Amino acid sequence: MSSVLSLIGRTTPLFSADIAAHESELRELIASTCFLVIGGAGSIGSAVTREIFKRKPKLLHVVDISENNMVELVRDIRSSLGYIDGEFATFALDCGSDIFDSFIANAPGYDFVLNLSALKHVRSEKDPFTLMRMIDVNIFNTDKTIRQAKRKNAKKYFCVSTDKAANPVNMMGASKRIMEMFLMRRSLDLPISTARFANVAFSDGSLLYGFNHRIEKEQPLSAPNDVRRYFITPQESGELCLMSCLLGGNRDIFFPKLDYNLDLITFSDIAERYLERLGYEPVQNATEDEARQKVQELKRQKKYPVYFFKSDTTGEKDFEEFYTDKETLDMKRFSTIGIIKNEADYDQWKLNLFTETIQTMRKSSTWNRYELIELFNQMIPEFQHKETGKFLDGKM
């Protein structure tokens, strides 16, 4: 973890004090508990799975759509943590499928169900079909698996949200905000908690994750130099989820206490630190073409081409925030974690409208981005969708 920490500008793990203070409580609870982790082989999901596994649960089942990621999860756990007396099993399944429904129907009861599956990229809003899948995964699959958890007599359901759900400007953040509305309704039937995240450094598919591949393929690094973001490590993401799931009250949203003045960092700063750690001097280039052409020449000089630019893509939020001024906070319970406290406040008419409108669109087999954006505006009147006509797939 220390190498990732230094890249994101910190020297110590964020949640160490709170984890240590509650470690015995966590271990005692986990040892007698059965867990189902959905989306458990992605970056955050695998971090959560590790945190549960190393505290020796009674039963741990992991579901993920990616067979390859699941194989790596098992290899990683066996190679680092070994074995436990409790049952540990993985299943390569899509939680939105009827096969998953049969799996749940025949599975043993789970005390805690954690859902880490999500479409998390802002780039996913570029076309209406990927947008519809985002709605399916982030909203309807969540709602479905809560109902399934209730039927299996679960004690608690946890799912992950995002910092971008606070005052959202992109469809990904707005989809998670709408998901939180659905959670409020289901919280009357089953206790639910969640977490709003900072960016998880080097998580699957992230810009920082891509740095590894760019170096391996001898390609230049490219990043915005005007976008400042909060970052946490993969292990910290697992710890935050675990704390919210096991210690959070009904409708609690956990978030990391990060300092606006100390902890925000640009992607370009991380790129430079990353290259310097590898022994390269970063060299700024004026264009993408120039950067692509200079890789071999600069590598011979222990230098590396970078292309930094001003962000101009759709849905890019100007600043990071974990909560709004309308939300009630508990900043005293933990030293490094804040909590948003929620009442079961939701609009049944809006939830029905959203569900019925999406069903109608899908039955017609035709819809467009702007219809979906308008529907999101109806759900979230303060939604300020930032549309520029440019998308991340148009960038190197």
C-alpha positions in Angstrom: 0.0 0.0 0.0 2.9 2.4 0.7 3.9 2.8 -2.9 0.3 3.7 -3.9 0.0 6.1 -1.0 3.1 8.0 -2.0 1.8 8.4 -5.6 -1.4 9.9 -4.3 0.4 12.2 -1.9 -0.2 10.5 1.4 2.2 8.8 3.8 -0.2 6.8 6.1 -3.3 4.6 5.5 -6.4 6.6 6.0 -8.6 4.3 8.1 -5.9 2.6 10.3 -7.1 4.2 13.6 -10.8 3.3 13.1 -10.0 -0.2 11.9 -7.8 -0.9 14.9 -10.4 0.5 17.3 -13.0 -1.9 16.0 -10.9 -4.8 15.0 -12.0 -7.2 17.7 -15.6 -6.4 17.1 -15.2 -6.9 13.3 -13.4 -10.3 13.8 -16.0 -11.6 16.2 -18.9 -10.6 14.0 -17.3 -12.0 10.8 -16.3 -15.3 12.3 -20.0 -16.3 12.9 -21.4 -14.7 9.7 -22.3 -15.9 6.2 -21.5 -13.4 3.4 -22.5 -13.0 -0.3 -20.3 -10.5 -2.2 -21.8 -9.6 -5.6 -19.3 -8.0 -8.1 -16.6 -9.4 -5.8 -13.8 -9.8 -8.4 -13.5 -6.1 -9.5 -11.1 -3.7 -7.8 -13.3 -2.7 -4.9 -15.1 -6.1 -4.7 -11.8 -8.0 -4.5 -10.6 -5.6 -1.8 -13.8 -6.2 0.2 -13.5 -9.9 -0.3 -10.0 -9.9 1.1 -11.0 -7.9 4.1 -13.7 -10.4 4.9 -11.6 -13.5 4.1 -8.7 -12.5 6.3 -11.0 -12.3 9.3 -12.1 -15.9 8.8 -15.9 -15.9 8.0 -18.2 -18.8 8.5 -19.1 -18.7 4.8 -18.1 -16.4 2.0 -19.6 -16.7 -1.5 -18.4 -14.4 -4.3 -20.3 -13.7 -7.5 -18.9 -11.8 -10.5 -19.6 -11.7 -14.2 -15.8 -11.8 -15.1 -14.5 -15.3 -15.0 -10.9 -14.1 -15.5 -11.0 -11.7 -12.6 -12.5 -14.4 -10.4 -9.6 -16.7 -11.2 -7.2 -14.0 -10.3 -9.1 -13.2 -7.1 -8.8 -16.9 -5.9 -5.1 -17.1 -6.9 -4.4 -13.9 -5.1 -6.2 -14.9 -1.9 -4.6 -18.4 -1.9 -1.2 -17.0 -2.5 -1.4 -14.3 0.2 -3.9 -15.3 2.8 -4.1 -19.1 2.3 -7.1 -21.0 3.6 -9.9 -20.8 6.2 -12.0 -23.3 8.0 -15.2 -21.7 6.8 -16.6 -22.2 3.3 -15.2 -20.1 0.5 -16.6 -20.4 -3.0 -16.8 -18.3 -6.2 -19.4 -18.3 -9.0 -19.0 -16.7 -12.4 -22.5 -15.3 -12.8 -24.3 -12.2 -14.0 -26.4 -10.9 -11.1 -28.9 -9.6 -13.6 -29.6 -13.0 -15.1 -32.2 -15.6 -14.5 -29.3 -18.1 -13.7 -28.4 -15.9 -10.8 -32.0 -15.9 -9.7 -31.9 -19.7 -9.5 -28.5 -19.5 -7.7 -30.1 -17.3 -5.0 -33.2 -19.4 -4.7 -31.0 -22.5 -4.0 -28.3 -20.9 -2.0 -28.0 -21.1 1.8 -29.1 -18.0 3.7 -26.7 -15.1 3.9 -26.5 -12.7 6.9 -24.9 -9.9 4.8 -25.2 -9.3 1.1 -22.7 -6.8 -0.4 -23.2 -5.5 -3.9 -20.1 -4.0 -5.5 -21.2 -4.5 -9.1 -21.5 -1.2 -11.1 -20.9 0.7 -14.3 -18.6 3.3 -12.9 -17.2 5.2 -15.9 -18.3 8.6 -17.0 -17.4 7.5 -20.5 -20.4 5.1 -20.3 -22.8 7.9 -21.1 -21.6 8.4 -24.7 -24.4 6.2 -26.3 -28.0 5.3 -25.3 -27.4 1.6 -25.2 -24.5 1.7 -22.7 -26.5 4.2 -20.7 -29.4 1.8 -20.5 -27.1 -0.9 -19.3 -25.8 1.5 -16.6 -29.4 2.0 -15.5 -29.9 -1.7 -15.4 -26.7 -2.5 -13.4 -26.6 0.5 -11.1 -30.3 0.8 -10.3 -32.5 -2.1 -11.2 -30.1 -4.9 -10.4 -29.5 -3.3 -7.0 -33.2 -3.1 -6.4 -33.6 -6.7 -7.4 -30.8 -8.1 -5.3 -32.1 -6.2 -2.2 -35.5 -8.0 -2.7 -33.7 -11.3 -3.1 -31.6 -10.7 0.1 -34.8 -9.9 2.0 -36.4 -13.2 0.8 -33.3 -15.1 2.0 -33.7 -13.5 5.5 -30.5 -11.4 5.3 -29.8 -9.1 8.2 -28.3 -6.3 6.2 -27.6 -5.2 2.6 -24.7 -3.0 1.5 -24.0 -1.5 -1.9 -21.5 1.1 -3.1 -22.4 4.6 -4.3 -20.0 7.3 -5.5 -18.9 10.8 -4.5 -20.3 11.8 -7.9 -23.9 11.2 -6.5 -23.5 14.4 -4.5 -24.8 17.2 -6.8 -24.3 15.0 -9.9 -23.2 16.5 -13.3 -22.9 13.2 -15.2 -25.2 10.3 -15.8 -23.1 7.8 -13.9 -23.3 10.0 -10.7 -27.0 10.6 -11.3 -27.7 6.9 -11.7 -26.1 6.3 -8.3 -28.1 9.1 -6.8 -31.3 7.6 -8.2 -30.1 4.2 -6.9 -29.9 5.9 -3.4 -33.6 6.9 -3.8 -34.5 3.3 -4.5 -32.5 2.3 -1.4 -34.5 4.6 0.8 -37.7 2.7 -0.2 -36.2 -0.7 0.4 -34.7 0.3 3.7 -38.2 0.0 5.2 -38.0 -3.8 4.6 -34.3 -4.5 5.2 -31.5 -2.5 6.8 -29.2 -1.0 4.1 -26.0 1.0 4.3 -23.7 2.3 1.6 -20.6 4.3 0.9 -19.6 7.3 -1.3 -16.1 6.9 -2.6 -13.2 8.9 -3.7 -11.4 7.6 -6.8 -9.8 4.2 -6.1 -6.2 4.5 -7.2 -5.2 2.0 -9.9 -8.7 0.4 -9.9 -9.6 -1.7 -13.0 -10.2 0.5 -16.0 -9.2 3.8 -14.3 -6.7 6.2 -15.9 -4.1 5.3 -13.4 -4.6 1.6 -14.0 -4.0 2.4 -17.7 -0.6 3.8 -16.9 0.7 0.3 -16.3 -0.5 -0.8 -19.7 0.9 2.3 -21.5 4.4 1.6 -20.0 4.1 -2.1 -20.8 3.2 -1.3 -24.5 5.7 1.5 -24.8 3.0 4.2 -25.3 2.9 7.7 -23.9 1.0 8.7 -20.8 -1.9 11.1 -21.2 -3.9 12.9 -18.5 -5.8 16.0 -17.7 -3.8 18.7 -15.8 -6.8 20.7 -14.5 -8.9 17.9 -12.8 -8.2 17.5 -9.1 -9.5 14.5 -7.4 -9.5 12.6 -4.1 -7.9 9.2 -4.1 -8.0 6.2 -1.8 -6.1 2.9 -2.1 -7.8 -0.4 -3.0 -7.3 -1.7 0.5 -8.9 1.5 1.9 -11.9 1.0 -0.4 -12.3 -2.5 1.1 -12.0 -1.2 4.6 -14.6 1.6 4.1 -17.1 -0.9 2.6 -16.5 -3.3 5.5 -17.0 -0.6 8.1 -20.2 0.6 6.5 -21.6 -2.9 6.0 -20.9 -4.2 9.5 -21.1 -1.0 11.7 -23.3 1.3 9.7 -26.9 2.0 10.8 -29.9 1.7 8.4 -29.7 4.3 5.6 -26.2 5.4 6.7 -23.8 6.5 3.9 -20.1 6.4 4.9 -17.5 8.6 3.3 -13.8 9.2 3.9 -12.8 12.3 5.7 -10.3 13.9 3.3 -8.9 17.4 3.4 -9.8 19.7 0.5 -6.5 21.5 0.8 -4.3 18.6 1.4 -5.7 15.5 -0.4 -6.8 16.8 -3.8 -4.3 15.9 -6.5 -4.3 16.1 -10.3 -4.0 13.1 -12.6 -1.0 14.8 -14.3 0.8 15.1 -10.9 0.3 11.3 -10.3 1.6 10.5 -13.9 4.8 12.4 -13.2 5.4 10.7 -9.8 4.6 7.4 -11.4 7.3 7.9 -14.1 9.8 9.2 -11.7 9.4 6.1 -9.5 10.2 4.0 -12.6 13.3 6.1 -13.2 12.0 8.3 -16.1 12.0 12.0 -16.4 8.5 13.1 -17.8 8.7 15.2 -20.9 5.7 17.2 -21.9 4.6 17.1 -25.6 2.5 19.6 -27.4 0.3 17.0 -29.2 -0.8 13.4 -29.0 1.0 12.7 -32.3 4.3 14.1 -31.0 4.0 12.1 -27.8 3.4 8.8 -29.7 6.3 9.4 -32.0 8.9 10.1 -29.3 8.6 7.1 -27.0 11.6 5.2 -28.2 13.8 8.2 -28.6 13.1 9.5 -25.1 13.3 6.0 -23.4 16.9 5.8 -24.5 17.6 8.9 -22.5 15.7 7.6 -19.5 12.9 10.1 -20.3 9.2 9.4 -21.1 6.7 11.4 -23.2 3.5 12.7 -21.6 0.7 14.7 -23.0 -1.3 16.8 -20.5 -4.4 18.7 -21.5 -7.3 20.8 -20.2 -10.4 18.7 -19.7 -13.3 19.4 -22.0 -15.3 16.1 -21.9 -19.0 15.6 -21.1 -19.8 14.9 -17.4 -16.5 15.9 -15.9 -17.1 17.4 -12.5 -15.2 20.5 -11.7 -14.7 19.6 -8.0 -15.1 16.6 -5.7 -17.6 16.5 -2.8 -19.0 13.6 -0.7 -22.2 15.3 0.6 -24.4 18.3 0.0 -25.4 21.1 2.3 -28.9 19.6 2.6 -27.6 16.3 4.1 -27.3 15.6 7.9 -23.8 14.5 9.0 -22.3 12.6 11.9 -18.6 13.6 11.9 -17.9 12.4 15.5 -18.4 8.6 15.6 -15.2 7.8 13.7 -12.0 9.7 13.4 -11.4 9.2 9.7 -15.0 8.4 8.4 -17.9 10.7 8.1 -21.5 9.5 8.0 -24.5 10.9 6.1 -27.6 10.2 8.2 -30.8 9.6 6.2 -34.5 9.3 6.9 -36.6 7.0 4.7 -37.3 10.0 2.4 -38.4 9.0 -1.2 -41.1 9.9 -3.7 -43.0 6.7 -4.6 -44.6 8.4 -7.7 -41.1 9.3 -9.0 -39.8 5.8 -8.5 -42.8 4.3 -10.3 -42.5 6.9 -13.1 -38.8 6.0 -13.6 -39.5 2.3 -13.7 -42.4 2.5 -16.0 -40.7 4.9 -18.4 -37.6 2.7 -18.7 -39.8 -0.4 -19.3 -41.7 1.4 -22.0 -38.5 2.5 -23.7 -37.1 -1.0 -23.6 -40.3 -2.6 -25.0 -40.2 -0.2 -27.9 -36.5 -1.1 -28.6 -35.7 2.5 -29.3 -34.6 5.4 -27.1 -31.9 8.2 -27.2 -29.5 9.9 -24.8 -31.6 13.0 -24.5 -34.7 11.1 -23.5 -32.7 9.4 -20.7 -31.2 12.7 -19.6 -34.6 14.3 -19.5 -35.9 11.4 -17.3 -33.0 11.9 -15.0 -33.8 15.6 -14.8 -37.3 14.7 -13.7 -35.9 12.4 -11.0 -33.3 14.9 -9.8 -34.5 18.5 -10.5 -31.1 19.9 -9.4 -29.2 17.6 -11.9 -26.9 19.9 -13.9 -25.8 17.6 -16.7 -22.5 18.9 -18.1 -22.8 18.3 -21.9 -19.9 19.4 -24.1 -20.4 17.0 -27.1 -17.0 15.5 -26.4 -16.4 12.1 -24.7 -13.4 10.3 -23.2 -13.3 7.8 -26.0 -12.1 10.7 -28.2 -9.0 11.1 -26.0 -5.7 9.1 -26.0 
